[in-house]
Amino acid sequence: MKRIHFGNLNKKGRLILLPLILIGLFLIINGAFDFIEFTNPKMNKYLNAIGYLLVFGFSTQMFWYQNYVQWNKRGILIRIKSFFGKNIKFKEIKSTELNDKKLIITETYGNKIEIDLSHIIESDIEKLINIINKNTIAVYN
C-alpha cells in the first residue's frame, strides 16, 4: 500500500516559499541583465544557476511523488497513478462517492471523474475525502 503526499497551500508555513521564489526570479533576471556587477565575472553565472534551481525545485514539486494531492481554498489537484493529474475547482463539485476504493467525483456540469485508490492506505483515503468534504458543499455517499 502506498501513501499520498499532501500539500496544503493555505498553511502559514508555506509563506516562506514566496520570498524564495522571488529571490530565485531576481537571481535569474540579475544573471540575464547584470544589474549588480561583481568583481568575479563567473559570480553572475553561479547566482543565475542558483536562481534557476530554486524556481525549478518549487515548480516541479508535484512530480517528486507518485501520489500527490495539493489544495487551497479554491481547488484541488489530485495526481494519483497519472503524470499530470486532475485539477478540480471546489465550487464545481456536486457530489463524491467511494465505491470499491474508487473515488467518483461528480461535477455540476455532469462530468464524472473516477480515481482509482486501490493501492492507497485507508487513512490517506479518509484524509482525501475529508479535504474534499470540508471545502465543498458536496454530498458524500
N, C-alpha and C positions, 0 to 999 in steps of 0.2 A: 504494500500500500504506500502511496506517495502523498506528500504534503503539498499544500498550496502556500505560496508566499504571498502575503497580503501587504499591500502598500496603501496606507491611508494618506491622501494628500491634504486632509484637513488638519492633521496634527500640528501642534505648535513647534514640535521638534524638527519639522521639515522646513521651517523658516530659514534654516542655515543654508539650504540649497540655493535659494535665490541669490544671496550675495556671492556664493561660489560660482554660480553660472555667470553672473555679471562680471566677476573678476576674470573668468575664462574668456568671455567675449571681449573684454577690454584688452587682454593679452593678445588675442587674435588680431584685433584692429591695430594695436600698437605694433605688432610684428609686421603688419602689411604696410603701414604708413610711416613708421619710425617717428612717432610723436616725441618719444623720450630717447635721447641719444645716450648711448653707453660707450665707455672707452674701449671695451672689447666688442667688436662688431658681431661676434658669434652670440652674444648675450640676447640680442633680439630674436635670433633663431630659436634659442633654447626656451625663452619665455613664450614665443609663439607656439612651439610644440607643446608646452605645458598647458596653454590655453586650449588647444585642440583636444588634448587628453581629458581635461576637465569637462568640457562640453560633451565630448563623445561618451564619457563614462556615465553621465547623467541621462543622456538621451537614449542609451541602449540598455538601461537597467531592466526593462521588461523582457529582454531577450536572454538575460542571465539564467533565468529559471524556466523549467519546462512548464510548470503550472503557476500562473501568476494572476492575481486579481488586484486591480488598482481602482480606487474610487475617491470621489469627492462629493460635495453636496448636490451636484448636478447630474452625475452619471457614473457608470461603472464600465471598466474594461475587464472582460473575462477572457483569459488566454489559457485554455486547458486543452492539451493534446492538439494544438494548432500553432501555426507560426505567427499569425497576426492577431487572432482572437476576435471577439465581438465587442463593439463599443455600443452601449445602450444608455439612453437617457432615462433617468428615473421617472420623469413625468410621463413617459410613453409606455411604461409597464402597466398592463391591465391586471394580469394575474400570474402567479407562479405555481408550479406543481412539480412534485417529486415522485416519480413512479419508477421502481426498479433501478434506483440510482441514476436516473436520467432526469435532469432538471429541464423543465419545459417552461419557457417564459413567453407569455402571450402579450404582444404589444397592442396598443389602442387601434392600430390600423389593420389588425388581424394577422400580422406576421407572427409566426411561431419560431422561436429559437430553441433548439434542443441541444443540451450539453451533456455529454456522457461523463458521469462521475464515478464509474465503476471501480476505478483504480485509486480513488481518493479516500483518505482516512475520514471516518464518520464525524469526528469533531470539526474538521475543516469544512465538511459539507454543511453542518449546522451553522457554522460561523458565516458562510457564504449566504445562506438563506436568511439569517438574522440581519446581515448587512442590507440585503435587498428589501426585506420587510420593514426595517427601520427607516429607510429613506424613501419609501413609496407608500402609496395607499393601496397597494396591490392586495388581492385576495390570495392567501396561501391555502392550497388544498393538500 
